Amino acid sequence: METKNRLVELLPRRDRKRLLALCVPVELEFQQILWRQGEPARHVYFPIDSFISLVASLDGEPVLEVGMAGNEGVLGAQLTWGVTDAPLHAVVQGAGIALRMAAAAFRHEVTDSKALRHILDRYLAVLMGQLGTSAACVRFHLIGPRLARWLLMTQDRAGANTLHITHEFLSYMLGVRRVGITSAAGALQASGVISYTRGQIRVLDREGLERASCSCYAADKRGYAAAGLMGRRPRSAERRME
C-alpha cells in the first residue's frame, strides 16, 4: 500500500503494514489545533497532503512558528523518547489528509519495531536541527530572507506554485508586525520572484526565491537529505492557507 507519507514508506513491508493497520485517515482543516503545548499528546499524525506548523508559545500564547511537519515526517515523534506532553503547539497550516494513530498504539509500535525507532531517531535529529536553525534565523536574519525561506518550506510541502495566504497569517507565522511582511513581500514582488495579490502569493521564480532566502533554507534541506527523509515533489494542486 502506498501511503504517500515518506517516513512510513521507509519502513520494511511488514512493519509498514502493521503500523497502517493502526492508523485512520482523517481530514485536517486549516488552523485546526492538533496539540496544545504542555498537554498530553493523545494522537500521532502522519501527513499525506496536509502539513502542520509547530508553534512556540510565550506566556501561554502561541507566538512564532519554529518548524513544519509534512509528508516527510510525523507529528508525535517525541513519544519515541517517552515524552508524552506536547512540546509545542501544533496547528494545521495546509488542509488535507493525514493518518492518525493513538499515542498509546504508537508507543507500542516503537517498542516492537526496531526499524521504526531507527527512522524516528533520524527524523528527530533533523527536527531538532530545524528548531535550532529557526531560533538563530529569528535572531540574526532580516524579514525578507526569512519570508523567502518560509515560502520555500511551505511550497515544498504544499507542492503548489500558488499559495492562498494573508499578510496577517504570515506575520503570525514569522512573529513580526504586518507592516514588515508587507514591505518584504513587496520587495520580493519587485524583484520578480513572486507575484502578490490580496490573499494570494504565486511563486514565479523558484531559483530566484532560493537566492533571496537566508542560508537556513539550504541548511534545512541538507539535514533532510542527509537523513534520506525529503526531496522536492512539485505538483499543481493549490493549498489554502488564509
MDAnalysis code that builds the backbone (N, CA, C; Angstrom):
import MDAnalysis as mda
import numpy as np

u = mda.Universe.empty(726, n_residues=242, atom_resindex=np.repeat(np.arange(242), 3), trajectory=True)
u.add_TopologyAttr("name", ["N", "CA", "C"] * 242)
u.add_TopologyAttr("resid", np.arange(1, 243))
u.add_TopologyAttr("resname", ["MET", "GLU", "THR", "LYS", "ASN", "ARG", "LEU", "VAL", "GLU", "LEU", "LEU", "PRO", "ARG", "ARG", "ASP", "ARG", "LYS", "ARG", "LEU", "LEU", "ALA", "LEU", "CYS", "VAL", "PRO", "VAL", "GLU", "LEU", "GLU", "PHE", "GLN", "GLN", "ILE", "LEU", "TRP", "ARG", "GLN", "GLY", "GLU", "PRO", "ALA", "ARG", "HIS", "VAL", "TYR", "PHE", "PRO", "ILE", "ASP", "SER", "PHE", "ILE", "SER", "LEU", "VAL", "ALA", "SER", "LEU", "ASP", "GLY", "GLU", "PRO", "VAL", "LEU", "GLU", "VAL", "GLY", "MET", "ALA", "GLY", "ASN", "GLU", "GLY", "VAL", "LEU", "GLY", "ALA", "GLN", "LEU", "THR", "TRP", "GLY", "VAL", "THR", "ASP", "ALA", "PRO", "LEU", "HIS", "ALA", "VAL", "VAL", "GLN", "GLY", "ALA", "GLY", "ILE", "ALA", "LEU", "ARG", "MET", "ALA", "ALA", "ALA", "ALA", "PHE", "ARG", "HIS", "GLU", "VAL", "THR", "ASP", "SER", "LYS", "ALA", "LEU", "ARG", "HIS", "ILE", "LEU", "ASP", "ARG", "TYR", "LEU", "ALA", "VAL", "LEU", "MET", "GLY", "GLN", "LEU", "GLY", "THR", "SER", "ALA", "ALA", "CYS", "VAL", "ARG", "PHE", "HIS", "LEU", "ILE", "GLY", "PRO", "ARG", "LEU", "ALA", "ARG", "TRP", "LEU", "LEU", "MET", "THR", "GLN", "ASP", "ARG", "ALA", "GLY", "ALA", "ASN", "THR", "LEU", "HIS", "ILE", "THR", "HIS", "GLU", "PHE", "LEU", "SER", "TYR", "MET", "LEU", "GLY", "VAL", "ARG", "ARG", "VAL", "GLY", "ILE", "THR", "SER", "ALA", "ALA", "GLY", "ALA", "LEU", "GLN", "ALA", "SER", "GLY", "VAL", "ILE", "SER", "TYR", "THR", "ARG", "GLY", "GLN", "ILE", "ARG", "VAL", "LEU", "ASP", "ARG", "GLU", "GLY", "LEU", "GLU", "ARG", "ALA", "SER", "CYS", "SER", "CYS", "TYR", "ALA", "ALA", "ASP", "LYS", "ARG", "GLY", "TYR", "ALA", "ALA", "ALA", "GLY", "LEU", "MET", "GLY", "ARG", "ARG", "PRO", "ARG", "SER", "ALA", "GLU", "ARG", "ARG", "MET", "GLU"])
u.atoms.positions = np.array([
    [0.839, -1.208, 0.000],
    [0.000, 0.000, 0.000],
    [0.871, 1.254, 0.000],
    [0.631, 2.177, -0.938],
    [1.360, 3.433, -0.982],
    [0.673, 4.448, -0.077],
    [1.378, 4.959, 0.893],
    [0.761, 5.871, 1.850],
    [0.952, 7.331, 1.469],
    [1.967, 7.629, 0.649],
    [2.350, 8.990, 0.302],
    [2.919, 9.758, 1.484],
    [3.173, 9.075, 2.589],
    [3.970, 9.646, 3.668],
    [5.343, 8.999, 3.582],
    [6.358, 9.810, 3.363],
    [7.679, 9.268, 3.048],
    [8.315, 8.544, 4.225],
    [8.043, 9.007, 5.410],
    [8.598, 8.333, 6.583],
    [8.025, 6.923, 6.700],
    [6.711, 6.788, 6.544],
    [6.070, 5.467, 6.615],
    [6.584, 4.568, 5.504],
    [6.782, 5.138, 4.311],
    [7.230, 4.342, 3.176],
    [8.650, 3.810, 3.348],
    [9.424, 4.403, 4.259],
    [10.779, 3.915, 4.523],
    [10.780, 2.619, 5.332],
    [9.652, 2.301, 5.969],
    [9.582, 1.100, 6.795],
    [9.585, -0.165, 5.944],
    [10.169, -1.251, 6.456],
    [10.035, -2.546, 5.772],
    [8.554, -2.912, 5.640],
    [8.226, -3.707, 4.648],
    [6.830, -4.012, 4.329],
    [6.044, -4.507, 5.550],
    [6.631, -5.425, 6.312],
    [5.915, -5.994, 7.450],
    [5.603, -4.934, 8.501],
    [6.605, -4.101, 8.832],
    [6.423, -3.048, 9.832],
    [5.428, -2.004, 9.336],
    [5.516, -1.678, 8.052],
    [4.605, -0.679, 7.488],
    [3.161, -1.164, 7.525],
    [2.957, -2.411, 7.171],
    [1.603, -2.966, 7.163],
    [1.013, -2.972, 8.569],
    [1.819, -3.319, 9.557],
    [1.334, -3.361, 10.936],
    [0.985, -1.958, 11.438],
    [1.830, -0.981, 11.096],
    [1.565, 0.389, 11.526],
    [0.307, 0.939, 10.852],
    [0.156, 0.704, 9.555],
    [-1.004, 1.228, 8.830],
    [-2.311, 0.650, 9.344],
    [-2.266, -0.586, 9.829],
    [-3.484, -1.205, 10.363],
    [-3.984, -0.476, 11.613],
    [-3.112, 0.292, 12.244],
    [-3.477, 1.024, 13.456],
    [-3.808, 2.495, 13.182],
    [-3.748, 2.896, 11.917],
    [-3.984, 4.281, 11.534],
    [-5.366, 4.466, 10.921],
    [-5.886, 5.662, 11.079],
    [-7.174, 6.037, 10.494],
    [-6.966, 7.308, 9.665],
    [-7.367, 7.324, 8.387],
    [-7.263, 8.564, 7.604],
    [-8.239, 9.609, 8.146],
    [-7.750, 10.831, 8.321],
    [-8.596, 11.923, 8.793],
    [-8.352, 13.157, 7.926],
    [-9.370, 13.991, 7.821],
    [-9.270, 15.243, 7.083],
    [-8.916, 16.349, 8.071],
    [-7.765, 16.974, 7.865],
    [-7.346, 18.081, 8.723],
    [-7.799, 19.398, 8.113],
    [-8.310, 20.280, 8.942],
    [-8.809, 21.575, 8.489],
    [-7.809, 22.673, 8.807],
    [-7.760, 23.680, 7.939],
    [-6.856, 24.804, 8.132],
    [-7.091, 25.457, 9.497],
    [-5.987, 25.694, 10.207],
    [-5.945, 26.305, 11.535],
    [-6.527, 25.407, 12.631],
    [-6.765, 24.136, 12.330],
    [-7.194, 23.198, 13.364],
    [-6.043, 22.981, 14.344],
    [-6.323, 23.054, 15.617],
    [-5.295, 22.842, 16.642],
    [-5.264, 21.359, 16.996],
    [-4.143, 20.723, 16.718],
    [-3.986, 19.293, 16.995],
    [-3.410, 19.057, 18.382],
    [-2.523, 19.930, 18.795],
    [-1.920, 19.846, 20.127],
    [-1.874, 21.225, 20.748],
    [-1.960, 21.259, 22.080],
    [-1.662, 22.466, 22.830],
    [-0.436, 22.179, 23.695],
    [0.502, 23.097, 23.660],
    [1.762, 22.893, 24.366],
    [1.528, 22.586, 25.843],
    [2.186, 21.521, 26.321],
    [2.102, 21.140, 27.717],
    [0.994, 20.159, 28.038],
    [0.074, 19.954, 27.088],
    [-0.998, 18.997, 27.305],
    [-0.616, 17.637, 26.724],
    [-1.198, 16.542, 27.206],
    [-0.866, 15.220, 26.675],
    [-1.151, 15.124, 25.170],
    [-0.214, 14.552, 24.451],
    [-0.404, 14.302, 23.015],
    [-1.148, 12.976, 22.868],
    [-2.422, 13.036, 22.549],
    [-3.253, 11.829, 22.508],
    [-3.176, 11.095, 21.171],
    [-2.742, 11.814, 20.117],
    [-2.657, 11.192, 18.798],
    [-1.364, 11.587, 18.096],
    [-0.950, 10.728, 17.208],
    [0.179, 10.964, 16.323],
    [-0.382, 11.111, 14.909],
    [0.221, 12.010, 14.107],
    [-0.284, 12.271, 12.753],
    [0.833, 12.101, 11.726],
    [0.542, 11.323, 10.698],
    [1.421, 11.184, 9.550],
    [0.770, 11.929, 8.378],
    [1.191, 13.156, 8.078],
    [0.553, 13.912, 6.999],
    [0.715, 13.234, 5.638],
    [-0.323, 13.323, 4.824],
    [-0.283, 12.821, 3.455],
    [-0.153, 14.008, 2.494],
    [-1.229, 14.786, 2.344],
    [-1.146, 16.008, 1.556],
    [-1.457, 17.236, 2.409],
    [-1.408, 17.073, 3.691],
    [-1.569, 18.178, 4.636],
    [-0.198, 18.514, 5.213],
    [-0.105, 19.639, 5.927],
    [1.115, 19.906, 6.674],
    [0.797, 20.777, 7.873],
    [1.668, 20.683, 8.872],
    [1.381, 21.169, 10.213],
    [2.496, 22.096, 10.684],
    [2.110, 23.221, 11.267],
    [3.073, 24.156, 11.850],
    [3.320, 23.813, 13.316],
    [4.570, 23.861, 13.707],
    [4.969, 23.707, 15.106],
    [5.239, 25.106, 15.637],
    [4.447, 25.521, 16.611],
    [4.444, 26.916, 17.049],
    [4.841, 27.023, 18.512],
    [5.846, 27.856, 18.779],
    [6.283, 28.105, 20.152],
    [5.331, 29.093, 20.816],
    [5.232, 29.011, 22.136],
    [4.338, 29.903, 22.873],
    [5.130, 30.734, 23.870],
    [4.539, 31.857, 24.250],
    [5.108, 32.739, 25.254],
    [3.971, 33.157, 26.180],
    [4.161, 32.908, 27.479],
    [3.110, 33.190, 28.460],
    [1.787, 32.526, 28.086],
    [1.903, 31.308, 27.535],
    [0.720, 30.520, 27.214],
    [0.084, 30.829, 25.876],
    [0.616, 31.821, 25.147],
    [0.042, 32.196, 23.865],
    [0.987, 31.811, 22.724],
    [0.474, 31.134, 21.666],
    [1.322, 30.811, 20.516],
    [1.771, 32.071, 19.805],
    [3.082, 32.183, 19.539],
    [3.599, 33.443, 19.003],
    [4.475, 33.289, 17.757],
    [5.050, 32.108, 17.501],
    [6.040, 32.011, 16.430],
    [6.170, 30.573, 15.933],
    [6.094, 30.402, 14.619],
    [6.343, 29.086, 14.048],
    [7.837, 28.782, 14.085],
    [8.185, 27.576, 14.543],
    [9.591, 27.184, 14.625],
    [9.893, 25.933, 13.814],
    [8.871, 25.310, 13.232],
    [9.099, 24.125, 12.425],
    [7.836, 23.719, 11.688],
    [7.990, 22.762, 10.761],
    [6.865, 22.234, 9.992],
    [6.963, 20.719, 9.928],
    [5.816, 20.088, 9.790],
    [5.767, 18.640, 9.553],
    [4.827, 18.398, 8.379],
    [5.379, 17.832, 7.322],
    [4.583, 17.484, 6.150],
    [4.703, 15.996, 5.873],
    [4.572, 15.622, 4.611],
    [4.576, 14.198, 4.296],
    [5.972, 13.583, 4.359],
    [6.960, 14.399, 4.761],
    [8.291, 13.851, 5.003],
    [8.443, 13.322, 6.415],
    [7.424, 13.549, 7.259],
    [7.619, 13.198, 8.659],
    [6.346, 12.881, 9.413],
    [6.349, 13.242, 10.698],
    [5.269, 12.849, 11.594],
    [5.147, 13.886, 12.702],
    [3.953, 14.069, 13.184],
    [3.724, 14.864, 14.389],
    [3.558, 13.892, 15.550],
    [4.513, 13.890, 16.464],
    [4.439, 12.992, 17.607],
    [5.682, 12.152, 17.810],
    [6.741, 12.464, 17.071],
    [7.956, 11.646, 17.155],
    [8.573, 11.660, 18.539],
    [8.316, 12.710, 19.347],
    [8.925, 12.790, 20.675],
    [8.460, 11.671, 21.600],
    [7.341, 11.017, 21.251],
    [6.869, 9.884, 22.042],
    [7.882, 8.741, 22.031],
    [8.727, 8.726, 21.004],
    [9.794, 7.728, 20.929],
    [10.700, 7.811, 22.146],
    [10.877, 8.997, 22.661],
    [11.759, 9.235, 23.803],
    [10.993, 9.268, 25.123],
    [9.730, 8.877, 25.089],
    [8.941, 8.829, 26.302],
    [8.366, 10.162, 26.726],
    [8.414, 11.170, 25.854],
    [7.857, 12.491, 26.161],
    [6.394, 12.493, 25.734],
    [5.488, 12.458, 26.686],
    [4.068, 12.308, 26.366],
    [3.332, 13.632, 26.229],
    [3.874, 14.716, 26.810],
    [3.234, 16.021, 26.675],
    [3.729, 16.722, 25.410],
    [2.847, 17.495, 24.793],
    [3.197, 18.210, 23.564],
    [4.242, 19.288, 23.867],
    [5.393, 19.257, 23.200],
    [6.431, 20.264, 23.459],
    [6.123, 21.611, 22.824],
    [5.225, 21.636, 21.810],
    [4.872, 22.853, 21.079],
    [3.400, 22.798, 20.702],
    [2.841, 23.957, 20.360],
    [1.525, 23.958, 19.742],
    [1.658, 23.341, 18.341],
    [0.637, 22.647, 17.908],
    [0.610, 22.087, 16.555],
    [-0.670, 22.553, 15.874],
    [-0.513, 23.327, 14.805],
    [-1.640, 23.942, 14.107],
    [-1.575, 23.555, 12.634],
    [-2.686, 23.138, 12.074],
    [-2.735, 22.756, 10.659],
    [-2.532, 24.001, 9.801],
    [-1.504, 23.970, 8.981],
    [-1.223, 25.077, 8.081],
    [-1.743, 24.792, 6.678],
    [-1.667, 23.543, 6.267],
    [-2.186, 23.124, 4.966],
    [-3.218, 22.035, 5.154],
    [-4.475, 22.326, 4.807],
    [-5.543, 21.341, 4.993],
    [-5.331, 20.135, 4.086],
    [-5.841, 18.986, 4.518],
    [-5.718, 17.778, 3.717],
    [-5.792, 16.536, 4.591],
    [-5.336, 15.426, 4.033],
    [-5.443, 14.128, 4.695],
    [-4.180, 13.829, 5.514],
    [-4.390, 13.185, 6.649],
    [-3.299, 12.646, 7.463],
    [-3.739, 11.298, 8.010],
    [-2.782, 10.461, 8.335],
    [-3.068, 9.208, 9.030],
    [-2.926, 9.459, 10.523],
    [-3.972, 9.205, 11.269],
    [-3.964, 9.438, 12.710],
    [-3.845, 8.112, 13.455],
    [-3.059, 8.132, 14.513],
    [-2.802, 6.924, 15.290],
    [-2.834, 7.283, 16.768],
    [-3.428, 6.455, 17.586],
    [-3.464, 6.703, 19.031],
    [-2.041, 6.688, 19.586],
    [-1.764, 7.606, 20.499],
    [-0.424, 7.714, 21.062],
    [0.015, 6.419, 21.736],
    [-0.904, 5.761, 22.439],
    [-0.553, 4.514, 23.129],
    [-0.154, 3.432, 22.136],
    [-0.893, 3.339, 21.026],
    [-0.568, 2.349, 19.993],
    [0.771, 2.669, 19.342],
    [1.038, 3.942, 19.152],
    [2.309, 4.366, 18.560],
    [3.479, 3.972, 19.455],
    [3.343, 4.224, 20.755],
    [4.418, 3.863, 21.680],
    [4.662, 2.359, 21.661],
    [3.607, 1.578, 21.534],
    [3.747, 0.127, 21.457],
    [4.506, -0.279, 20.198],
    [4.185, 0.359, 19.067],
    [4.871, 0.041, 17.814],
    [6.338, 0.420, 17.878],
    [6.638, 1.549, 18.520],
    [8.032, 1.962, 18.657],
    [8.828, 0.924, 19.446],
    [8.181, 0.347, 20.447],
    [8.840, -0.690, 21.246],
    [9.076, -1.950, 20.423],
    [8.105, -2.300, 19.563],
    [8.166, -3.560, 18.824],
    [8.966, -3.485, 17.524],
    [9.087, -2.309, 16.948],
    [9.714, -2.178, 15.629],
    [11.049, -1.442, 15.725],
    [12.122, -2.173, 15.550],
    [13.448, -1.566, 15.554],
    [13.599, -0.620, 14.373],
    [13.024, -0.975, 13.234],
    [13.112, -0.129, 12.041],
    [12.419, 1.207, 12.265],
    [11.245, 1.189, 12.900],
    [10.520, 2.421, 13.179],
    [11.313, 3.309, 14.123],
    [11.896, 2.725, 15.168],
    [12.703, 3.511, 16.111],
    [13.876, 4.168, 15.404],
    [14.523, 3.427, 14.533],
    [15.690, 3.949, 13.821],
    [15.296, 5.136, 12.947],
    [14.200, 5.011, 12.207],
    [13.746, 6.092, 11.329],
    [13.332, 7.311, 12.144],
    [12.640, 7.076, 13.250],
    [12.187, 8.192, 14.079],
    [13.358, 8.900, 14.754],
    [14.383, 8.166, 15.120],
    [15.576, 8.804, 15.684],
    [16.209, 9.741, 14.657],
    [16.273, 9.297, 13.404],
    [16.805, 10.149, 12.338],
    [15.944, 11.385, 12.153],
    [14.640, 11.187, 12.169],
    [13.728, 12.310, 11.971],
    [13.830, 13.312, 13.121],
    [13.914, 12.810, 14.341],
    [14.030, 13.701, 15.495],
    [15.320, 14.504, 15.452],
    [16.391, 13.893, 14.973],
    [17.655, 14.617, 14.850],
    [17.516, 15.763, 13.855],
    [16.827, 15.510, 12.737],
    [16.604, 16.558, 11.742],
    [15.702, 17.648, 12.307],
    [14.655, 17.246, 13.019],
    [13.721, 18.209, 13.591],
    [14.398, 19.100, 14.626],
    [15.262, 18.524, 15.437],
    [15.996, 19.323, 16.414],
    [16.889, 20.332, 15.713],
    [17.498, 19.909, 14.613],
    [18.314, 20.838, 13.834],
    [17.472, 21.969, 13.256],
    [16.264, 21.633, 12.779],
    [15.367, 22.644, 12.230],
    [14.960, 23.650, 13.298],
    [14.657, 23.170, 14.496],
    [14.267, 24.061, 15.580],
    [15.412, 25.000, 15.969],
    [16.615, 24.448, 16.009],
    [17.768, 25.283, 16.332],
    [18.037, 26.320, 15.263],
    [17.918, 25.923, 14.005],
    [18.109, 26.845, 12.895],
    [17.083, 27.967, 12.945],
    [15.833, 27.619, 13.254],
    [14.771, 28.628, 13.322],
    [15.062, 29.662, 14.399],
    [15.565, 29.215, 15.543],
    [15.883, 30.147, 16.634],
    [16.959, 31.141, 16.202],
    [18.008, 30.642, 15.546],
    [19.078, 31.519, 15.081],
    [18.584, 32.436, 13.963],
    [17.714, 31.913, 13.114],
    [17.184, 32.688, 11.982],
    [16.407, 33.902, 12.482],
    [15.548, 33.694, 13.485],
    [14.758, 34.788, 14.042],
    [15.664, 35.874, 14.623],
    [16.755, 35.452, 15.237],
    [17.649, 36.402, 15.923],
    [18.524, 37.185, 14.955],
    [19.009, 36.553, 13.887],
    [20.060, 37.172, 13.101],
    [19.672, 37.547, 11.663],
    [18.589, 37.030, 11.131],
    [18.257, 37.289, 9.732],
    [17.111, 38.268, 9.571],
    [17.151, 39.019, 8.475],
    [16.141, 40.022, 8.186],
    [14.827, 39.369, 7.756],
    [13.757, 40.167, 7.784],
    [12.431, 39.635, 7.485],
    [12.348, 39.106, 6.054],
    [12.930, 39.829, 5.084],
    [12.838, 39.416, 3.687],
    [13.380, 38.020, 3.431],
    [14.628, 37.734, 3.807],
    [15.165, 36.379, 3.640],
    [14.393, 35.334, 4.445],
    [13.900, 35.700, 5.623],
    [13.101, 34.756, 6.413],
    [11.782, 34.434, 5.701],
    [11.172, 35.457, 5.116],
    [9.929, 35.236, 4.373],
    [10.179, 34.319, 3.179],
    [11.279, 34.542, 2.460],
    [11.612, 33.684, 1.314],
    [11.801, 32.237, 1.778],
    [12.486, 32.061, 2.898],
    [12.677, 30.709, 3.445],
    [11.329, 30.065, 3.767],
    [10.449, 30.820, 4.415],
    [9.147, 30.277, 4.804],
    [8.332, 29.880, 3.570],
    [8.352, 30.704, 2.541],
    [7.612, 30.383, 1.317],
    [8.166, 29.125, 0.651],
    [9.471, 28.957, 0.659],
    [10.087, 27.765, 0.077],
    [9.704, 26.508, 0.859],
    [9.770, 26.594, 2.180],
    [9.397, 25.450, 3.018],
    [7.927, 25.084, 2.813],
    [7.087, 26.105, 2.698],
    [5.664, 25.860, 2.506],
    [5.404, 25.265, 1.130],
    [6.071, 25.790, 0.104],
    [5.884, 25.251, -1.243],
    [6.353, 23.802, -1.335],
    [7.428, 23.473, -0.650],
    [7.904, 22.088, -0.642],
    [6.824, 21.137, -0.152],
    [6.082, 21.566, 0.836],
    [5.087, 20.678, 1.449],
    [3.731, 20.760, 0.767],
    [3.390, 21.941, 0.256],
    [2.116, 22.084, -0.450],
    [2.212, 21.548, -1.866],
    [3.433, 21.562, -2.444],
    [3.611, 21.112, -3.809],
    [2.884, 21.986, -4.809],
    [2.738, 23.286, -4.508],
    [1.980, 24.189, -5.367],
    [2.755, 25.476, -5.582],
    [2.558, 26.093, -6.741],
    [3.159, 27.394, -7.001],
    [2.328, 28.531, -6.425],
    [1.033, 28.306, -6.279],
    [0.131, 29.339, -5.774],
    [-0.285, 29.008, -4.346],
    [-0.069, 29.957, -3.455],
    [-0.404, 29.786, -2.045],
    [-1.418, 30.851, -1.660],
    [-2.550, 30.433, -1.133],
    [-3.576, 31.358, -0.672],
    [-3.295, 31.696, 0.783],
    [-2.858, 32.915, 1.016],
    [-2.361, 33.270, 2.341],
    [-2.435, 34.778, 2.527],
    [-2.694, 35.228, 3.729],
    [-2.795, 36.649, 4.019],
    [-1.545, 37.155, 4.737],
    [-1.329, 38.474, 4.670],
    [-0.218, 39.081, 5.396],
    [-0.385, 38.897, 6.904],
    [-1.613, 38.916, 7.356],
    [-1.872, 38.720, 8.784],
    [-1.382, 37.355, 9.241],
    [-1.659, 36.315, 8.431],
    [-1.213, 34.969, 8.779],
    [0.313, 34.883, 8.738],
    [0.931, 35.503, 7.732],
    [2.382, 35.492, 7.626],
    [3.025, 36.192, 8.826],
    [2.444, 37.288, 9.270],
    [3.013, 37.993, 10.423],
    [2.952, 37.124, 11.668],
    [1.896, 36.328, 11.779],
    [1.761, 35.403, 12.909],
    [2.805, 34.296, 12.825],
    [2.990, 33.728, 11.634],
    [3.944, 32.637, 11.464],
    [5.381, 33.091, 11.709],
    [5.718, 34.319, 11.260],
    [7.092, 34.786, 11.371],
    [7.343, 35.617, 12.630],
    [6.272, 35.917, 13.366],
    [6.436, 36.649, 14.613],
    [6.871, 38.086, 14.423],
    [6.383, 38.734, 13.356],
    [6.736, 40.129, 13.096],
    [5.468, 40.926, 12.831],
    [5.599, 42.253, 12.805],
    [4.449, 43.098, 12.531],
    [4.035, 42.980, 11.067],
    [2.755, 43.205, 10.822],
    [2.217, 43.072, 9.469],
    [2.895, 44.019, 8.483],
    [3.259, 45.209, 8.940],
    [3.895, 46.163, 8.046],
    [5.233, 45.629, 7.538],
    [5.919, 44.853, 8.371],
    [7.175, 44.251, 7.940],
    [6.967, 43.216, 6.860],
    [5.894, 42.431, 6.972],
    [5.569, 41.446, 5.943],
    [5.219, 42.138, 4.637],
    [4.437, 43.218, 4.715],
    [4.047, 43.959, 3.515],
    [5.272, 44.473, 2.773],
    [6.228, 45.024, 3.520],
    [7.449, 45.550, 2.910],
    [8.283, 44.436, 2.281],
    [8.441, 43.314, 3.005],
    [9.261, 42.205, 2.492],
    [8.622, 41.554, 1.273],
    [7.309, 41.347, 1.310],
    [6.616, 40.753, 0.167],
    [6.675, 41.674, -1.042],
    [6.579, 42.997, -0.794],
    [6.682, 43.960, -1.887],
    [8.046, 43.915, -2.546],
    [9.096, 43.756, -1.753],
    [10.451, 43.687, -2.309],
    [10.632, 42.415, -3.154],
    [10.091, 41.286, -2.675],
    [10.186, 40.046, -3.445],
    [9.401, 40.154, -4.753],
    [8.273, 40.838, -4.698],
    [7.481, 41.019, -5.918],
    [8.209, 41.933, -6.902],
    [8.819, 42.987, -6.400],
    [9.555, 43.916, -7.263],
    [10.728, 43.228, -7.952],
    [11.306, 42.229, -7.289],
    [12.437, 41.510, -7.882],
    [11.992, 40.438, -8.871],
    [10.675, 40.188, -8.938],
    [10.139, 39.254, -9.925],
    [10.086, 37.806, -9.504],
    [10.364, 37.500, -8.227],
    [10.364, 36.092, -7.816],
    [8.983, 35.626, -7.377],
    [8.127, 36.564, -6.950],
    [6.747, 36.218, -6.600],
    [5.810, 37.282, -7.156],
    [4.551, 36.943, -7.275],
    [3.514, 37.941, -7.504],
    [2.563, 37.868, -6.323],
    [2.057, 39.018, -5.944],
    [1.178, 39.050, -4.784],
    [-0.067, 39.864, -5.078],
    [-1.213, 39.252, -4.902],
    [-2.481, 39.955, -4.895],
    [-3.129, 39.653, -3.558],
    [-4.182, 40.324, -3.252],
    [-4.789, 40.180, -1.933],
    [-5.107, 38.713, -1.625],
    [-4.445, 38.169, -0.599],
    [-4.713, 36.806, -0.169],
    [-4.083, 35.720, -1.009],
    [-3.200, 36.082, -1.951],
    [-2.613, 35.043, -2.811],
    [-1.180, 35.394, -3.185],
    [-0.278, 34.451, -2.987],
    [1.111, 34.593, -3.411],
    [1.418, 33.494, -4.419],
    [2.000, 33.871, -5.546],
    [2.394, 32.900, -6.564],
    [3.904, 32.958, -6.748],
    [4.552, 31.806, -6.663],
    [5.994, 31.723, -6.876],
    [6.262, 31.705, -8.371],
    [6.948, 32.724, -8.866],
    [7.239, 32.864, -10.292],
    [8.629, 32.342, -10.645],
    [9.549, 32.484, -9.733],
    [10.951, 32.122, -9.987],
    [11.485, 31.391, -8.761],
    [11.398, 30.067, -8.783],
    [11.827, 29.254, -7.642],
    [13.309, 29.463, -7.336],
    [14.152, 29.454, -8.356],
    [15.586, 29.624, -8.129],
    [15.876, 31.014, -7.563],
    [15.169, 32.013, -8.053],
    [15.352, 33.361, -7.530],
    [14.929, 33.465, -6.079],
    [13.857, 32.760, -5.729],
    [13.393, 32.760, -4.340],
    [14.416, 32.082, -3.439],
    [15.051, 31.032, -3.940],
    [16.095, 30.368, -3.160],
    [17.288, 31.298, -2.948],
    [17.617, 32.093, -3.968],
    [18.721, 33.049, -3.811],
    [18.361, 34.145, -2.818],
    [17.079, 34.515, -2.775],
    [16.631, 35.561, -1.849],
    [16.539, 35.067, -0.415],
    [16.449, 33.756, -0.238],
    [16.292, 33.179, 1.094],
    [17.592, 33.251, 1.874],
    [17.457, 33.236, 3.190],
    [18.638, 33.121, 4.030],
    [19.205, 31.706, 3.924],
    [20.390, 31.512, 4.460],
    [21.082, 30.226, 4.360],
    [20.377, 29.120, 5.130],
    [19.401, 29.482, 5.975],
    [18.727, 28.487, 6.804],
    [17.922, 27.495, 5.967],
    [17.401, 27.932, 4.825],
    [16.637, 27.007, 3.983],
    [17.534, 25.890, 3.458],
    [18.706, 26.259, 2.965],
    [19.646, 25.252, 2.467],
    [20.084, 24.320, 3.593],
    [20.252, 24.869, 4.793],
    [20.640, 24.037, 5.935],
    [19.556, 23.022, 6.257],
    [18.283, 23.452, 6.204],
    [17.172, 22.526, 6.425],
    [17.179, 21.407, 5.392],
    [17.379, 21.760, 4.140],
    [17.365, 20.772, 3.065],
    [18.505, 19.773, 3.214],
    [19.663, 20.264, 3.610],
    [20.794, 19.359, 3.808],
    [20.510, 18.367, 4.921],
    [19.851, 18.836, 5.968],
    [19.520, 17.943, 7.076],
    [18.585, 16.830, 6.649],
    [17.526, 17.175, 5.921],
    [16.586, 16.161, 5.445],
    [17.246, 15.213, 4.449],
    [18.082, 15.770, 3.558],
    [18.741, 14.934, 2.559],
    [19.706, 13.947, 3.210],
    [20.446, 14.418, 4.212],
    [21.403, 13.544, 4.897],
    [20.696, 12.393, 5.590],
    [19.480, 12.650, 6.067],
    [18.709, 11.606, 6.742],
    [17.880, 10.774, 5.772],
    [17.871, 11.181, 4.491],
    [17.106, 10.447, 3.488],
    [15.607, 10.570, 3.666],
    [15.137, 11.740, 4.142],
    [13.730, 11.880, 4.501],
    [12.923, 12.766, 3.567],
    [13.573, 13.571, 2.724],
    [12.786, 14.518, 1.946],
    [13.485, 14.911, 0.672],
    [12.713, 14.979, -0.395],
    [13.143, 15.550, -1.656],
    [12.004, 16.373, -2.179],
    [12.272, 17.324, -3.046],
    [11.213, 18.179, -3.539],
    [10.263, 17.392, -4.421],
    [8.968, 17.610, -4.265],
    [7.959, 16.891, -5.041],
    [6.898, 17.876, -5.525],
    [7.179, 18.582, -6.638],
    [6.216, 19.575, -7.095],
    [4.961, 18.931, -7.658],
    [3.830, 19.602, -7.501],
    [2.601, 19.215, -8.167],
    [1.774, 20.479, -8.347],
    [0.715, 20.402, -9.112],
    [-0.009, 21.585, -9.500],
    [-1.116, 21.979, -8.544],
    [-1.430, 21.111, -7.580],
    [-2.543, 21.402, -6.686],
    [-2.280, 22.642, -5.842],
    [-3.332, 23.369, -5.505],
    [-3.204, 24.536, -4.667],
    [-3.606, 24.158, -3.241],
    [-3.024, 24.886, -2.271],
    [-3.336, 24.639, -0.876],
    [-3.790, 25.951, -0.231],
    [-4.940, 25.936, 0.433],
    [-5.486, 27.168, 1.015],
    [-4.913, 27.383, 2.407],
    [-4.393, 28.617, 2.632],
    [-3.797, 28.982, 3.918],
    [-4.127, 30.440, 4.203],
    [-5.379, 30.768, 4.365],
    [-5.729, 32.176, 4.578],
    [-6.574, 32.337, 5.820],
])
